[in-house]
Amino acid sequence: MGKIIIGEKAGFCFGVERALRIAQESRALSSRPVYILGPLIHNPRVVAEMEKCGIKTISDLNDAEPGGILLIRSHGAGPPTIKAAKERGLQVIDATCPFVRQEQKLAQKLRAEGFQVVVVGEPEHPEVKAVVEAVDGQTVVIDPKDQAAIEKIKFAARVGLVCQTTQPLENLNMVVTALLPRVKELKVYNTICNATRERQEETAELARKVDLLLVVGGKNSANTRKLAEIGASLTPTYHIESISEIDPQWLRGKTLIGVTAGASTPQEQISEVVDWLKVNSAGGIDMEENQMINVQPAEGIKEEAVSEAAVDNGEMLLNYEIPRLEEGSIVEGIVVEVNKEEVSVSVGGKSELQIPLRELTNENVASAEEVVQKGDKIKVMVLKSDDDKTILSKRRADEELAWEKLADAYQEHRRVKGKIVQAVKGGLQVKVDGVTAFLPASQADLGYVKDLSTLVGLETDFNLIEFEPKRRRAVLSRREVLEEERRAVEEKVYSELTEGEKRTGVVTRLTPFGAFVDLGHGVEGLLHISEIAWERLKHPSERLVEGQQIEVLVTKVDREAKRISLSLKQLSPHPWTKIVEKYKVGDYVEGKVVRLTSFGAFVNLEEGVDGLIHISQLSDRRVEKPAEVVQVGQTVKAKVIKVEPEQRRIGLSLREAKEEKPVKESKETTISGLEEEPLSSNLGVLLAEKMGQLKGEGTD
């Protein structure tokens, strides 16, 4: 057996129900003809029933007899229309939805403040037309469905924006996003009715549960069509006005059927569909247990008693009693007065209730004006409710709502935004929407933070890792958020990196095996010591310092292992490419001995180019070990005896360089006859002659 689930918010909204009651009371309290300028609501059946009761729908004021009553429907009307009606001799009764009236007033306020007024909504919708009239046509209407038209509109420097009350919030957000870069100042009033948003959210949730969704309401109702669109995106959905449109084939194989309705659909129309489903669904169908259809009046609307005198004065308002406020409940109110010590709030009754400064906020403020302004909508908790006194608290409501918000975030694994306010033992205290949560020191950052007080004042996102609402305990992690962000950045960088491209980075660390280079956003690559220079280095510090900005070549990207290999030396050509042009056999070169082996000594001629002096070329005598002739670090002059660029070999000779070293000419006079004699003989002769000369000199 199947089941029916009916949306709790299906049916008349507060504004529509209010307008209908005003119309019915108008008819009951006066014998004069009653007219409505345009359909009271977008529901042909309801309009037809009103016609039967003597409430006539007209499209032109000339169709109304002077002396009759003109009812302004919930969509509202502008001053020109009301003026024209009075000039025709009609008694005007305003049944404009309070939310629509507020939209008109805000548009007028924006115009008075010098803003260019923009209305977001359907240009032909009666509510939008009424708002345009309210500001004498001095406005721009933006249809969210026509995004291309926005680009063609020339906006003033200061723009003020209101929105059709039945528009989805995403449409308002879209227009705001489009306007922000095009104007210098943008003032936005979110005039969307909460009931519309809640109804749309409920429809989406219902559509996800059921096998089939029926949306009941007028085909000319914009808000009903929107519900059908939302449902159709999630499950088979049909928009119907009556049971005559239901095709039994739709129900075949469907065990869970959802029913919802637009704001202009009466209870009887919904019940008719439900009753039909019970009777005609194959296999039988039951109502979901405890299923109810409720129409809740919007909170925050102040109403006064209706009387015949009120009708005569052109005022028609519903007779609502002061709602019973249950202790512990949270309700919405409108701030109607603000002074230093307290604020006055209307929560839907005849009277206003006061909230003292101590119950406004937990923050240390000097005046209530620092917390709220006149006209603000606020949530308040009922602390006490009896005939003598009602005590409200915004502070307690904010706390309770904040804990509920945290609970949702914890269940849905969503981040929360908070501000670190104080360092305490073991961690930090964080304010999240007025709630004090705990951030352990180990979760404060990616690494160890020596002084936690340096984080005080930071506003950022956190993950909820522990949550116990009954104990009022919430534990946060900033480290998890940073890790998630780092992973996201890494994914982006790795997806963009390609082997062979050049990147600019900063040297972050030097190690014996290489240098780590930050390529951006904390993503590091390794520059191995062998890739720093063409010559052999003992340590990267020979060429690099931490903090140095360098250009590197990406040689390898291992996305799975998260490794990036870099090269600095490959950005310049290998020294051996021009070796033939620079070194030729027979040339004499100078270099530093860099290595000794058993077979010879390697001499560095330039970066990346070493020549070999074979052990046999070190001296003209027999050498057992190269160290007998040369030492590492010694600068030597050698002769090039072999160049093999393909094998990257240069042969050098120290022996031949010494043998062929040119002899400098002596500036001294050669003694005749001693040229061929050994040096020792020459010295002896010279000394003998010198001694003889000295003896001779001594005898003189």
C-alpha positions in Angstrom: 0.0 0.0 0.0 1.3 3.4 -1.0 1.5 6.6 1.0 1.0 10.3 0.4 3.2 13.0 1.9 1.9 16.5 1.9 4.2 19.5 2.2 3.6 21.2 5.6 4.0 24.6 3.9 1.6 23.8 1.0 -1.2 26.2 0.4 -2.0 29.8 1.2 0.8 32.0 2.4 0.1 34.6 5.1 -0.3 37.5 2.5 -2.8 35.6 0.3 -4.9 34.4 3.3 -4.9 37.9 4.6 -6.1 39.4 1.3 -8.9 36.8 1.1 -10.1 37.5 4.5 -10.1 41.3 3.9 -12.1 40.7 0.7 -14.6 38.6 2.5 -15.0 41.0 5.4 -15.3 43.9 3.0 -18.2 42.2 1.3 -19.8 41.3 4.6 -19.5 44.7 6.2 -20.8 46.8 3.3 -23.6 46.8 0.9 -21.7 48.7 -1.7 -20.2 46.8 -4.7 -16.7 45.5 -4.1 -14.1 45.4 -6.9 -10.6 44.0 -7.2 -8.2 45.5 -9.7 -6.8 42.4 -11.2 -7.1 38.8 -9.9 -6.7 38.8 -6.1 -4.6 35.7 -6.4 -3.3 33.6 -9.2 -6.0 30.9 -8.9 -8.9 30.8 -11.4 -11.1 28.7 -9.0 -10.7 31.1 -6.1 -11.4 34.1 -8.4 -14.5 32.4 -9.7 -15.8 31.7 -6.2 -15.2 35.3 -5.2 -17.2 36.4 -8.3 -20.1 34.3 -7.0 -19.9 36.2 -3.6 -20.2 39.5 -5.4 -16.5 40.5 -5.5 -15.9 41.4 -9.0 -12.5 41.3 -10.7 -11.8 44.2 -13.1 -8.9 45.2 -15.2 -9.7 48.9 -15.7 -10.9 51.4 -13.1 -13.5 52.6 -15.6 -15.3 49.3 -15.1 -16.0 50.1 -11.4 -19.1 52.1 -10.5 -18.4 55.3 -8.5 -19.2 54.9 -4.8 -18.0 51.3 -4.8 -15.2 49.7 -2.8 -11.9 49.0 -4.6 -9.8 46.3 -2.9 -6.0 46.6 -3.6 -4.9 43.0 -3.9 -1.9 41.5 -2.1 0.4 42.4 -5.0 -0.1 46.0 -4.2 -0.6 49.1 -6.4 1.2 52.4 -6.8 0.2 55.9 -5.7 -1.1 56.8 -9.3 -3.5 53.9 -9.3 -4.8 54.7 -5.8 -5.2 58.4 -6.7 -7.1 57.5 -9.9 -9.4 55.2 -7.9 -10.2 58.0 -5.4 -10.8 60.5 -8.1 -13.4 58.1 -9.6 -15.1 58.1 -6.2 -14.1 54.6 -5.1 -13.4 53.7 -1.5 -9.9 52.2 -1.4 -9.1 49.3 0.9 -5.5 48.2 0.9 -4.9 44.4 1.1 -1.3 44.7 0.0 0.8 42.0 1.5 2.9 43.6 4.3 6.1 42.2 2.8 5.2 43.8 -0.6 4.3 47.1 1.1 7.7 47.0 2.8 9.3 46.4 -0.6 7.6 49.5 -2.0 8.6 51.6 1.0 12.2 50.5 0.7 12.2 51.4 -3.0 10.9 54.9 -2.2 13.5 55.3 0.5 16.3 54.4 -1.9 15.1 56.9 -4.4 14.9 59.6 -1.7 18.5 58.8 -0.8 19.6 59.4 -4.3 20.1 55.8 -5.4 19.1 54.5 -8.8 16.4 52.0 -7.9 16.6 48.5 -9.4 13.9 45.9 -9.0 14.8 42.2 -9.5 11.8 40.3 -10.8 9.5 39.6 -13.7 8.7 42.9 -15.5 5.1 42.0 -16.1 4.3 40.7 -12.7 1.7 42.9 -10.9 3.9 43.1 -7.8 6.8 44.5 -9.8 4.6 46.9 -11.6 3.3 48.2 -8.3 6.8 48.8 -7.0 7.7 50.7 -10.2 4.6 52.8 -9.8 5.6 53.5 -6.2 8.7 55.3 -7.4 6.9 57.1 -10.3 8.5 54.8 -12.8 12.0 55.9 -11.9 13.5 52.4 -11.7 15.2 49.7 -13.7 13.6 46.2 -13.7 16.0 43.3 -14.2 14.5 39.9 -15.2 16.9 37.2 -13.8 16.0 35.0 -16.7 17.4 37.5 -19.2 21.0 37.7 -18.0 22.2 39.1 -21.4 20.1 42.2 -20.9 22.0 43.2 -17.7 25.1 43.8 -19.7 23.2 46.4 -21.9 21.9 48.4 -19.0 23.7 51.6 -18.0 23.8 51.9 -14.2 24.4 54.9 -12.1 27.3 55.1 -9.6 24.9 54.5 -6.7 22.4 51.7 -7.1 19.8 50.5 -4.6 18.2 47.1 -5.1 14.9 45.4 -4.0 13.5 42.1 -5.1 10.2 40.6 -6.0 9.1 38.8 -2.8 8.5 35.4 -4.6 11.9 35.3 -6.4 14.4 32.5 -5.5 17.3 33.8 -3.5 19.8 32.5 -6.2 18.2 35.0 -8.6 18.9 37.9 -6.3 22.4 36.7 -5.7 23.1 36.4 -9.4 22.0 40.0 -10.0 24.0 41.3 -7.1 27.1 39.5 -8.4 26.6 41.0 -11.8 26.2 44.6 -10.5 29.0 44.7 -8.0 31.9 45.3 -10.5 29.8 47.8 -12.4 28.8 50.3 -9.7 30.6 52.3 -7.1 28.0 51.8 -4.3 25.4 49.0 -4.1 22.7 48.9 -1.4 20.7 45.7 -1.3 17.5 45.0 0.5 16.6 41.3 0.6 12.8 41.7 0.3 12.2 38.0 -0.6 9.5 36.5 1.6 10.8 33.8 3.9 7.7 31.7 3.3 8.6 31.6 -0.4 12.1 30.4 0.3 11.0 27.9 2.9 8.3 26.5 0.6 10.9 26.0 -2.2 13.4 24.3 0.1 10.6 22.0 1.4 9.6 21.2 -2.1 13.1 20.1 -3.0 13.4 18.0 0.1 10.0 16.4 -0.6 10.9 15.7 -4.3 14.0 13.8 -3.2 11.9 11.4 -1.0 8.9 10.6 -3.3 8.4 8.6 -6.5 6.0 11.2 -7.9 5.2 14.8 -7.0 2.0 16.7 -7.7 2.1 20.5 -7.5 -1.4 22.0 -7.1 -2.1 25.5 -8.1 -2.9 28.0 -10.9 -0.9 27.7 -14.1 -0.6 31.5 -14.1 1.0 31.5 -10.6 4.7 32.3 -10.8 5.5 30.8 -7.4 3.6 27.6 -8.2 5.4 27.2 -11.5 8.7 27.6 -9.7 7.8 24.8 -7.3 7.0 22.6 -10.3 10.4 23.4 -11.8 12.2 22.5 -8.6 10.3 19.2 -8.3 10.8 18.3 -12.0 14.6 18.6 -11.6 14.5 15.9 -8.9 11.6 13.5 -9.6 8.7 13.0 -12.0 6.5 16.1 -11.3 3.1 17.3 -12.7 1.6 20.8 -12.2 -2.2 20.5 -12.0 -5.1 22.9 -11.2 -7.7 20.2 -10.5 -8.2 16.4 -10.3 -9.5 16.4 -13.9 -5.9 16.8 -15.1 -4.5 13.7 -13.2 -3.7 10.8 -15.5 -4.0 7.5 -13.6 -1.0 6.2 -15.6 1.2 8.6 -13.7 0.6 6.6 -10.5 1.4 3.2 -11.9 4.3 1.7 -9.9 4.5 4.7 -7.6 4.3 3.8 -3.9 5.3 7.2 -2.4 3.4 10.3 -3.7 4.2 13.8 -2.7 1.7 16.7 -2.8 2.5 20.4 -2.4 0.9 23.6 -3.5 1.6 27.2 -4.3 0.9 30.2 -2.1 -2.3 30.9 -4.0 -3.8 27.4 -3.6 -6.6 27.0 -1.0 -6.9 24.1 1.4 -10.0 22.7 -0.3 -8.1 22.4 -3.6 -5.3 20.4 -2.0 -7.7 18.2 -0.1 -9.6 17.4 -3.3 -6.4 16.1 -4.9 -5.5 14.1 -1.8 -9.0 12.5 -1.6 -8.9 11.6 -5.2 -5.5 9.8 -4.7 -6.9 7.8 -1.8 -9.8 6.5 -3.9 -8.2 6.0 -7.3 -4.6 4.9 -6.5 -4.2 1.2 -7.4 -3.5 -0.9 -4.3 -4.8 1.8 -2.0 -3.0 4.7 -0.4 -2.8 6.2 3.1 -1.8 9.5 4.5 1.7 9.7 6.0 1.3 9.3 9.8 0.8 12.6 11.6 0.6 14.4 8.3 -0.7 18.0 8.6 -1.2 20.9 6.4 -0.6 24.2 8.2 -0.6 27.7 7.0 1.5 29.8 9.5 1.1 33.6 9.5 4.4 35.3 9.0 5.9 36.5 12.2 6.7 40.2 12.6 3.5 41.6 10.9 1.6 44.0 13.2 -2.2 43.9 12.7 -5.1 45.8 14.3 -8.8 44.9 14.9 -11.2 45.3 12.0 -14.4 47.3 12.3 -17.2 48.8 10.2 -15.7 52.2 11.0 -12.4 51.0 9.6 -14.0 50.1 6.4 -15.6 53.5 6.1 -12.2 55.1 6.7 -10.7 53.0 3.9 -8.6 50.8 6.3 -9.0 47.1 6.3 -6.8 45.0 8.5 -7.2 41.5 10.0 -8.3 40.9 13.5 -5.4 38.9 15.0 -5.0 38.2 18.7 -1.7 38.6 20.4 0.0 35.2 19.8 0.8 33.0 22.8 4.6 33.0 23.2 5.8 29.8 24.7 8.8 29.9 27.1 11.9 28.6 25.4 10.6 29.2 21.9 12.5 31.3 19.4 10.4 33.8 17.3 11.2 36.5 14.8 10.5 40.1 15.6 11.0 43.5 14.0 12.9 46.2 15.9 10.6 49.3 16.2 12.6 51.4 18.6 16.2 51.6 19.8 17.7 53.6 22.6 20.9 53.2 24.7 19.6 50.8 27.3 17.0 48.7 25.4 15.1 48.0 22.2 11.4 47.6 21.5 10.4 44.6 19.3 7.2 43.7 17.6 6.6 39.9 17.5 3.2 39.9 15.8 1.0 41.2 18.6 -0.7 44.5 19.3 1.9 45.6 21.8 5.7 45.9 21.7 8.1 44.1 24.0 11.3 45.4 25.4 14.7 43.7 25.4 17.3 45.1 27.8 20.9 45.7 26.7 22.2 42.8 28.8 19.9 40.4 26.8 20.9 41.8 23.4 24.5 40.5 23.1 27.4 38.9 24.9 29.7 41.5 23.6 30.8 44.5 25.7 28.9 47.4 24.1 27.9 50.8 25.5 24.6 51.2 23.6 22.0 49.0 22.0 22.5 51.1 18.9 25.8 49.3 18.4 23.9 46.0 18.0 20.6 46.6 16.1 18.9 49.3 14.1 15.3 50.3 13.8 13.6 48.0 11.2 16.0 45.1 11.7 14.5 41.6 11.8 15.9 39.7 14.7 15.4 36.3 16.4 14.5 36.3 20.1 14.0 33.6 22.7 11.1 33.8 25.1 12.5 33.6 28.6 9.3 34.3 30.4 5.7 34.5 29.2 2.7 35.3 31.4 -0.1 37.8 31.7 2.1 40.2 33.7 5.3 40.3 31.8 7.0 38.7 28.8 10.9 38.7 28.8 12.8 38.2 25.5 16.5 37.7 24.8 18.3 38.1 21.5 21.5 36.9 23.2 20.0 33.5 24.2 18.4 33.1 20.8 21.6 33.8 19.0 23.4 31.2 21.2 20.7 28.6 20.6 20.6 29.2 16.9 24.4 29.1 16.8 24.5 25.7 18.5 21.9 24.5 16.0 24.0 25.8 13.2 27.1 24.1 14.5 25.1 20.8 14.8 24.1 21.1 11.1 27.7 21.9 10.2 29.0 18.9 12.2 26.4 16.5 10.6 27.1 17.8 7.1 30.9 18.0 7.6 30.9 21.7 6.7 33.5 24.2 7.7 32.6 27.0 10.2 34.1 30.5 10.3 35.4 31.8 13.6 37.7 34.3 15.3 40.5 33.2 17.7 40.0 35.4 20.8 42.3 34.0 23.5 45.1 31.6 24.3 44.3 29.3 27.1 46.0 26.2 28.6 46.4 23.6 25.9 45.1 25.7 23.1 42.9 28.6 22.0 39.4 29.9 22.4 37.5 30.6 19.2 34.2 32.5 18.8 31.9 30.9 16.2 28.7 32.9 15.8 28.8 33.8 19.4 29.6 30.3 20.6 33.0 29.7 22.4 34.7 26.7 20.9 38.1 25.1 21.8 41.0 24.8 19.4 43.7 22.4 20.7 47.3 23.5 20.2 48.0 20.4 18.1 45.2 21.5 15.7 46.2 25.2 15.5 48.5 25.0 12.5 50.3 22.6 10.2 53.3 22.5 12.5 54.2 23.3 16.1 53.4 26.8 17.2 55.7 27.9 19.9 53.7 31.0 20.9 49.9 30.5 20.5 49.2 34.1 21.3 50.5 35.0 17.8 47.3 33.5 16.4 44.9 35.6 18.5 42.7 37.9 16.3 42.9 35.5 13.3 39.6 35.0 11.5 39.5 31.9 9.4 37.7 28.6 8.7 37.7 25.5 11.0 36.6 21.9 10.9 34.4 20.6 13.7 36.2 17.5 15.0 34.2 17.0 18.2 30.7 18.2 19.0 28.6 17.6 22.2 25.7 20.1 22.2 24.3 18.9 25.6 27.6 19.7 27.2 28.0 22.8 25.1 31.3 21.5 23.9 32.8 22.1 20.4 36.3 21.2 19.4 37.8 22.7 16.2 40.7 22.0 13.9 42.5 24.6 11.8 45.2 22.1 10.8 42.6 19.9 8.9 41.5 23.0 6.9 45.0 23.9 6.1 45.8 20.4 5.0 42.7 20.3 2.8 43.7 23.6 1.2 47.2 22.5 0.7 46.1 19.3 -1.0 43.8 21.3 -3.2 46.6 23.7 -4.1 48.9 20.8 -4.8 46.4 19.1 -7.1 46.1 22.4 -9.0 49.9 22.9 -9.3 50.5 19.3 -10.2 47.8 19.4 -12.9 49.4 22.5 -14.4 53.0 21.3 -14.3 54.5 19.9 -17.4 58.0 18.4 -17.9 60.3 20.6 -19.8 58.8 23.9 -18.7 60.6 26.7 -16.9 59.5 27.9 -13.5 60.6 30.6 -11.1 60.9 29.5 -7.5 62.5 30.3 -4.2 65.1 28.2 -2.4 63.6 27.1 0.9 66.1 24.5 2.2 69.6 23.4 1.6 70.6 19.8 2.3 73.7 17.7 1.5 71.9 16.1 -1.4 70.3 19.2 -2.9 68.0 22.2 -2.6 64.2 22.4 -2.1 62.6 25.0 -4.3 59.1 26.5 -3.6 57.3 26.7 -7.0 54.4 28.5 -5.5 51.7 28.0 -2.8 54.1 25.9 -0.8 54.6 23.2 -3.4 58.3 22.2 -3.4 60.5 20.5 -6.0 63.9 19.0 -5.4 66.9 20.4 -7.2 69.5 17.6 -6.8 73.1 18.6 -6.1 74.1 17.0 -9.4 71.6 19.3 -11.3 72.8 22.6 -9.8 75.9 23.0 -11.9 77.8 21.2 -14.6 80.8 20.9 -12.3 80.9 18.7 -9.2 79.9 20.4 -6.0 80.5 19.3 -2.5 77.4 21.1 -1.1 74.6 23.2 -2.7 75.7 26.2 -0.5 78.6 26.6 -3.0 76.1 28.1 -5.5 72.8 28.7 -3.6 71.5 30.4 -0.5 68.1 30.0 1.2 65.6 32.7 0.1 67.3 33.1 -3.3 64.9 33.3 -6.3 66.0 31.2 -9.2 64.7 29.9 -12.5 64.6 26.1 -12.9 63.7 23.5 -15.4 61.0 20.9 -14.5 62.6 17.6 -15.5 60.1 15.1 -14.0 56.6 15.2 -12.4 55.5 12.2 -10.4 51.9 13.0 -9.5 51.2 9.8 -7.6 54.3 10.2 -5.3 54.0 14.0 -5.2 57.6 14.5 -6.4 58.9 17.2 -8.7 62.5 17.0 -10.0 64.2 20.2 -11.1 67.4 21.2 -12.9 69.4 24.5 -12.9 72.3 23.4 -15.0 70.2 22.2 -17.9 69.0 25.8 -18.6 72.5 26.5 -20.1 74.2 24.4 -22.8 76.7 21.7 -21.8 80.3 23.1 -21.8 81.4 20.2 -24.0 79.3 21.4 -26.9 81.9 24.1 -27.8 85.0 22.2 -26.6 86.4 21.7 -30.2 86.4 25.5 -30.8 88.1 26.3 -27.5 90.7 23.5 -27.1 93.1 22.3 -29.7 96.0 19.8 -29.6 99.2 21.7 -28.9 97.5 24.4 -26.9 98.8 25.3 -23.4 96.2 25.5 -20.7 96.0 26.3 -17.0 93.7 24.6 -14.5 93.3 23.4 -11.0 93.9 19.8 -9.9 90.5 18.5 -8.6 91.1 14.7 -8.3 93.9 12.2 -8.0 93.5 8.6 -9.1 95.8 5.7 -9.4 96.2 6.4 -13.2 96.5 10.2 -13.1 95.3 13.6 -12.1 92.1 15.4 -13.2 92.4 19.1 -13.9 89.4 21.4 -14.1 89.7 23.7 -17.0 86.2 25.4 -16.7 82.8 24.5 -15.3 81.9 21.0 -16.3 85.2 20.4 -18.2 88.0 18.3 -16.7 91.1 17.2 -18.5 93.2 14.1 -17.5 97.0 14.1 -17.0 97.8 10.5 -17.3 100.4 9.3 -14.8 102.9 8.8 -17.7 102.5 12.5 -18.6 103.2 13.9 -15.2 107.0 13.8 -15.3 109.9 12.7 -17.5 110.8 10.3 -14.7 108.9 7.3 -13.5 106.1 8.2 -11.1 104.5 5.6 -8.8 101.7 7.9 -7.6 100.4 11.2 -9.0 100.7 12.7 -5.5 104.5 12.6 -6.0 104.1 15.4 -8.6 100.9 17.3 -8.0 98.4 17.9 -5.2 94.6 18.6 -5.2 94.0 22.3 -5.4 97.3 23.0 -7.1 97.2 25.2 -10.2 99.2 23.7 -13.1 100.0 24.5 -16.7 99.7 21.7 -19.2 99.8 21.0 -22.8 96.7 19.6 -24.7 97.8 16.4 -26.4 94.4 14.9 -27.2 90.8 16.2 -27.7 87.9 13.6 -28.1 84.6 15.6 -27.8 82.4 12.6 -28.5 83.8 10.7 -25.5 84.1 14.0 -23.6 87.9 13.5 -23.1 90.8 15.9 -23.1 94.3 14.5 -22.6 96.9 16.8 -21.0 100.6 16.5 -20.4 102.6 18.2 -17.7 105.8 16.5 -18.9 105.6 17.9 -22.5 104.7 21.3 -21.2 107.9 21.4 -19.1 110.1 20.0 -21.9 108.9 22.5 -24.4 108.7 25.5 -22.1 110.5 28.3 -23.9 113.9 29.4 -22.4 114.2 33.1 -21.6 117.2 34.9 -23.2 120.0 35.8 -20.7 120.8 39.5 -20.3 124.3 38.6 -19.0 127.5 38.5 -21.3 128.6 35.0 -22.1 132.3 34.3 -21.3 134.1 33.1 -24.4 135.4 29.6 -24.3 133.1 28.4 -21.5 129.9 27.9 -23.5 130.5 24.2 -24.0 131.8 23.5 -20.5 129.8 22.1 -17.7 128.4 24.6 -15.3 130.7 23.4 -12.5 133.8 23.8 -14.6 132.8 27.3 -15.7 132.3 28.3 -12.1 135.8 27.0 -11.2 137.5 29.0 -13.9 135.7 32.1 -13.0 136.6 31.8 -9.4 140.3 31.2 -10.2 140.5 34.2 -12.5 138.8 36.3 -9.9 141.2 35.3 -7.2 144.2 36.1 -9.4 142.8 39.5 -10.1 142.4 40.2 -6.4 146.0 39.1 -5.6 147.4 41.4 -8.3 145.4 44.3 -7.0 146.8 43.6 -3.5 150.5 43.9 -4.7 150.0 47.3 -6.3 
